[in-house]
Amino acid sequence: MKRSDRLPDYLIDRIARHALLLTKLQPTSNKEANAQRLLRKEIKKLLTYKQNKDG
């Protein structure tokens, strides 16, 4: 990944904060529950990336 392709830290924090709010909503269907589960996994990956990048 090129340096210019990396997300800035403030954007990672914003995405994670907003996505976590979405995952706290009660799912109304099995499809929504699966989507929330996948979203939580992606948030974890994004935050891990940020932590590893910082060193």
DSSP file with accessible surface (Angstrom, degrees, kcal/mol):
  #  RESIDUE AA STRUCTURE BP1 BP2  ACC     N-H-->O    O-->H-N    N-H-->O    O-->H-N    TCO  KAPPA ALPHA  PHI   PSI    X-CA   Y-CA   Z-CA
    1    1 A M              0   0  158      0, 0.0     2,-0.1     0, 0.0     5,-0.1   0.000 360.0 360.0 360.0 131.2    0.0    0.0    0.0
    2    2 A K    >>  -     0   0  141      1,-0.1     3,-1.4     3,-0.0     4,-0.6  -0.392 360.0-116.6 -72.7 152.2    1.4    3.4   -0.9
    3    3 A R  G >4 S+     0   0  204      1,-0.3     3,-1.2     2,-0.2    -1,-0.1   0.882 116.2  56.2 -57.4 -37.1    1.8    6.0    1.8
    4    4 A S  G 34 S+     0   0  102      1,-0.2    -1,-0.3     3,-0.0    -2,-0.0   0.712 100.7  59.9 -70.3 -17.9   -0.8    8.2    0.0
    5    5 A D  G <4 S+     0   0   90     -3,-1.4    -1,-0.2     2,-0.1    -2,-0.2   0.603  83.8 102.8 -83.8 -12.7   -3.3    5.4    0.2
    6    6 A R  S << S-     0   0  101     -3,-1.2    -3,-0.0    -4,-0.6    -4,-0.0  -0.460  76.0-116.8 -76.3 144.6   -3.3    5.1    4.0
    7    7 A L        -     0   0   63     -2,-0.2    -1,-0.1     1,-0.1    -2,-0.1  -0.565  29.7-114.9 -76.7 139.3   -6.1    6.6    6.0
    8    8 A P    >>  -     0   0   54      0, 0.0     4,-1.9     0, 0.0     3,-0.5  -0.372  27.8-112.4 -69.0 154.8   -5.2    9.5    8.4
    9    9 A D  H 3> S+     0   0   57      1,-0.2     4,-2.5     2,-0.2     5,-0.2   0.874 114.6  55.9 -57.9 -41.4   -5.6    8.7   12.1
   10   10 A Y  H 3> S+     0   0  148      1,-0.2     4,-2.1     2,-0.2    -1,-0.2   0.882 107.9  49.9 -63.4 -32.4   -8.5   11.1   12.6
   11   11 A L  H <> S+     0   0   56     -3,-0.5     4,-2.7     2,-0.2     5,-0.2   0.909 108.6  51.5 -72.7 -38.9  -10.5    9.4    9.8
   12   12 A I  H  X S+     0   0    0     -4,-1.9     4,-2.5     1,-0.2     5,-0.2   0.935 111.3  48.7 -60.8 -45.1   -9.8    5.9   11.3
   13   13 A D  H  X S+     0   0   61     -4,-2.5     4,-2.4     1,-0.2    -2,-0.2   0.914 112.1  48.3 -62.5 -42.6  -11.1    7.2   14.7
   14   14 A R  H  X S+     0   0  137     -4,-2.1     4,-2.4    -5,-0.2     5,-0.3   0.927 112.2  47.8 -63.9 -46.4  -14.2    8.8   13.1
   15   15 A I  H  X S+     0   0   73     -4,-2.7     4,-2.6     1,-0.2     5,-0.2   0.940 113.7  47.8 -61.0 -46.4  -15.1    5.6   11.2
   16   16 A A  H  X S+     0   0    5     -4,-2.5     4,-2.4    -5,-0.2    -2,-0.2   0.920 111.8  49.6 -62.3 -44.1  -14.6    3.4   14.2
   17   17 A R  H  X S+     0   0  138     -4,-2.4     4,-1.4    -5,-0.2    -1,-0.2   0.934 115.3  42.5 -62.9 -45.5  -16.7    5.7   16.5
   18   18 A H  H  X S+     0   0  104     -4,-2.4     4,-1.5     1,-0.2    -1,-0.2   0.897 114.5  50.2 -70.2 -39.3  -19.6    5.9   14.0
   19   19 A A  H  X S+     0   0    9     -4,-2.6     4,-1.8    -5,-0.3    -1,-0.2   0.886 106.0  56.1 -67.7 -36.5  -19.5    2.2   13.1
   20   20 A L  H  X S+     0   0   70     -4,-2.4     4,-0.9    -5,-0.2    -1,-0.2   0.874 103.7  54.9 -63.7 -35.1  -19.5    1.2   16.8
   21   21 A L  H >< S+     0   0  111     -4,-1.4     3,-0.6     1,-0.2     4,-0.5   0.911 107.5  50.2 -62.0 -40.5  -22.7    3.2   17.3
   22   22 A L  H >< S+     0   0   99     -4,-1.5     3,-0.9     1,-0.2    -2,-0.2   0.860 106.3  54.8 -65.9 -34.0  -24.3    1.2   14.5
   23   23 A T  H 3< S+     0   0   12     -4,-1.8    -1,-0.2     1,-0.2    -2,-0.2   0.697  99.6  61.9 -75.8 -15.3  -23.3   -2.1   16.0
   24   24 A K  T << S+     0   0  165     -4,-0.9    -1,-0.2    -3,-0.6    -2,-0.2   0.614  81.8 101.1 -85.0 -11.7  -24.9   -1.3   19.3
   25   25 A L  S <  S-     0   0  109     -3,-0.9    11,-0.0    -4,-0.5    -3,-0.0  -0.432  86.6-105.3 -70.3 147.1  -28.4   -1.1   17.7
   26   26 A Q        -     0   0  166     -2,-0.1    -1,-0.1     1,-0.1     2,-0.1  -0.605  37.1-125.5 -74.1 122.0  -30.6   -4.1   18.2
   27   27 A P        -     0   0   36      0, 0.0     3,-0.1     0, 0.0    -1,-0.1  -0.426  15.5-160.5 -70.3 142.2  -30.8   -6.0   14.9
   28   28 A T  S    S+     0   0  118     -2,-0.1     2,-0.3     1,-0.1     3,-0.0   0.554  72.2  25.8 -97.8 -11.8  -34.2   -6.7   13.6
   29   29 A S  S  > S-     0   0   57      1,-0.1     4,-1.9     0, 0.0     5,-0.1  -0.938  81.2-107.9-144.9 168.2  -33.3   -9.5   11.3
   30   30 A N  H  > S+     0   0  121     -2,-0.3     4,-2.3     1,-0.2     5,-0.2   0.867 118.5  57.0 -64.5 -35.4  -30.7  -12.2   10.9
   31   31 A K  H  > S+     0   0  175      1,-0.2     4,-2.2     2,-0.2    -1,-0.2   0.912 107.2  47.5 -62.7 -42.9  -29.2  -10.3    7.9
   32   32 A E  H  > S+     0   0   84      2,-0.2     4,-2.5     1,-0.2    -1,-0.2   0.887 109.7  53.2 -66.5 -38.7  -28.7   -7.2   10.1
   33   33 A A  H  X S+     0   0   20     -4,-1.9     4,-2.1     2,-0.2    -2,-0.2   0.917 110.4  47.3 -62.7 -42.6  -27.1   -9.3   12.8
   34   34 A N  H  X S+     0   0   68     -4,-2.3     4,-2.3     2,-0.2    -2,-0.2   0.900 111.4  51.2 -64.9 -41.2  -24.6  -10.8   10.3
   35   35 A A  H  X S+     0   0   58     -4,-2.2     4,-2.4     1,-0.2    -2,-0.2   0.910 110.2  49.4 -63.6 -40.8  -23.8   -7.4    8.9
   36   36 A Q  H  X S+     0   0   23     -4,-2.5     4,-2.5     2,-0.2    -1,-0.2   0.899 109.3  52.0 -65.7 -38.9  -23.2   -6.1   12.4
   37   37 A R  H  X S+     0   0  118     -4,-2.1     4,-1.9     1,-0.2    -2,-0.2   0.935 111.9  45.9 -62.4 -45.6  -20.9   -9.0   13.2
   38   38 A L  H  X S+     0   0  106     -4,-2.3     4,-2.2     1,-0.2    -2,-0.2   0.891 111.0  53.3 -64.5 -38.8  -18.9   -8.3   10.0
   39   39 A L  H  X S+     0   0   60     -4,-2.4     4,-2.4     1,-0.2    -2,-0.2   0.913 106.7  51.8 -64.1 -41.2  -18.7   -4.6   10.8
   40   40 A R  H  X S+     0   0  105     -4,-2.5     4,-2.2     1,-0.2    -1,-0.2   0.904 109.3  50.9 -61.5 -40.4  -17.3   -5.3   14.3
   41   41 A K  H  X S+     0   0  128     -4,-1.9     4,-2.2     1,-0.2    -1,-0.2   0.920 111.0  47.8 -62.2 -44.4  -14.6   -7.5   12.7
   42   42 A E  H  X S+     0   0  102     -4,-2.2     4,-2.4     2,-0.2    -2,-0.2   0.878 109.7  52.7 -66.6 -36.7  -13.7   -4.8   10.2
   43   43 A I  H  X S+     0   0   10     -4,-2.4     4,-2.7     2,-0.2     5,-0.2   0.934 108.8  50.6 -63.0 -43.5  -13.6   -2.1   13.0
   44   44 A K  H  X S+     0   0  153     -4,-2.2     4,-2.4     1,-0.2    -2,-0.2   0.920 110.8  48.8 -61.3 -42.2  -11.2   -4.4   15.0
   45   45 A K  H  X S+     0   0  128     -4,-2.2     4,-2.5     2,-0.2    -1,-0.2   0.914 111.5  49.9 -62.9 -42.7   -9.0   -4.8   11.9
   46   46 A L  H  X S+     0   0   38     -4,-2.4     4,-2.2     2,-0.2    -2,-0.2   0.926 112.8  45.5 -64.0 -43.8   -8.9   -1.0   11.3
   47   47 A L  H  X S+     0   0   68     -4,-2.7     4,-2.5     2,-0.2    -1,-0.2   0.882 112.2  51.6 -69.0 -35.4   -8.0   -0.2   14.9
   48   48 A T  H  X S+     0   0   59     -4,-2.4     4,-2.8    -5,-0.2     5,-0.2   0.914 108.7  51.8 -65.6 -42.2   -5.4   -2.9   15.0
   49   49 A Y  H  X S+     0   0   72     -4,-2.5     4,-2.2     1,-0.2    -2,-0.2   0.934 110.9  47.7 -57.6 -46.0   -3.9   -1.4   11.8
   50   50 A K  H  X S+     0   0   43     -4,-2.2     4,-2.0     1,-0.2    -2,-0.2   0.929 112.5  48.6 -63.8 -43.4   -3.8    2.0   13.4
   51   51 A Q  H  X S+     0   0  137     -4,-2.5     4,-1.2     1,-0.2    -1,-0.2   0.916 113.8  46.0 -63.8 -43.0   -2.2    0.6   16.6
   52   52 A N  H  < S+     0   0  115     -4,-2.8    -1,-0.2     1,-0.2    -2,-0.2   0.842 110.0  54.6 -68.2 -33.6    0.5   -1.3   14.6
   53   53 A K  H  < S+     0   0   82     -4,-2.2    -1,-0.2    -5,-0.2    -2,-0.2   0.889 106.7  51.1 -67.1 -38.4    1.2    1.7   12.4
   54   54 A D  H  <        0   0   99     -4,-2.0    -1,-0.2    -5,-0.2    -2,-0.2   0.791 360.0 360.0 -71.1 -27.0    1.9    3.9   15.4
   55   55 A G     <        0   0  100     -4,-1.2    -1,-0.1    -5,-0.2    -2,-0.1   0.101 360.0 360.0  94.5 360.0    4.3    1.3   16.8
